[in-house]
């Protein structure tokens, strides 16, 4: 998760992590075995704009997965990949470029007539 962060910052970041929900992780990771389909989303019901951001060096969520997510929501999604970024895009060196992109996307998206 922190593969694009300077190694000297790993411990301080890791020490702030909290436990994930085991149930949620199981429902997402083992969706095929979940008879209740808790993680299933009917993409036809998603009508709001969706921004899908990917770090090309993400070792947790492969770029192929984010591309599939963007494709699933293609009617409402914008997909942006950032080279030299991993999973921890909000804190990695160069995060400002991503924040600026998000700000621009929000401004453009919110400025469009409904």
N, C-alpha and C positions, 0 to 999 in steps of 0.2 A: 504494500500500500504506500510506502514511503520511499520507493526506489528512486525517485527523482529529487528527493530532499537531501540536503547535505547530511552526512552520517552523524555529525556532531549534534544535530537537532532531533534525531530519532527518539532518544529517551525522553526528552521533555515533552514531545508530542504524544508519545505512547503513554506516558504517565497520566495524561488527561483523558484517555479513552475510557469509555464506560461499556458495560456489557450490552451486547445486542440481544434482542429477543430471540431465544432459541426456536420458538414456534414460528416466528416470522421468517427467520432464515431457512428453516425446514420447508415451510410452505413455498418459498421462492425457489430454493435450491433443488427441492425434490417435488416440484409441481406435478410431475407425471404420476406420482403415487398419492397425491392428495385428492381423495374422492370428493371433497367439498369444493375443489377448485378455487380456493381462497385467493390465490394470486392472479386469477384470470381477469383480464380486463377486456370488455367489449369495446374495441377501438371505434366503432361506429357511434358510440355515445360520448366520445371525447370530442368536443367541439371548440374548446378553447385553444389558443396558441400553445404549442409545446416546443421548448428549446431543448435539444439533445446535444450535450457537450461531451466530447471524448478527448482523452489524452492518448496520443498514439503509442505511448510507452506504458500504458496501463496494464499491470499484471493481474489485476483483480477482475476487471470487466474488459474482455478483449474488444478491440475496435470492431470486430465483426459483429459483436452483440449490439453495440450502440448503433451500428448501421442498420441492423434488423429492427431495432426499436424505432429509429427514424422512418424506416420504410413502412412499418406497421401503422404509424400515425402520419403518413405522408401527406394527407389532406390538410393537416394543421401544423406540421412540424417544420422546424428549421434545424438542420444538423450541421454542427461545426466541429472540426477536428483540430486539435492543437498539437503540432509536432513538439518533441522534447518535453512533453508533459506526461505524467503518469496518472494515478488515481487521485492523488491528493492535490488536485488542481487549485484549490482555494488557498493553499499555503506554499506552494512550490515557488522557487525563484521564477520570476516572470508572470506571476499571478495577475499583475496589473493589466496585462494585455487581455486576459480573459475577463477580468472585471469590466474593463472598458467595452469589450464586445457585448457582454451581457447588458450593460447600461444602454448601449446603442440599440440593441435588439428590443429591450423593454420600451425605450422611447419610441422607436419606429412602430412597434406593435400596438402600443397604447394610443398612438396618434391616429391609427387607422379608424375610419368610421365603422361602426358595428353593422 
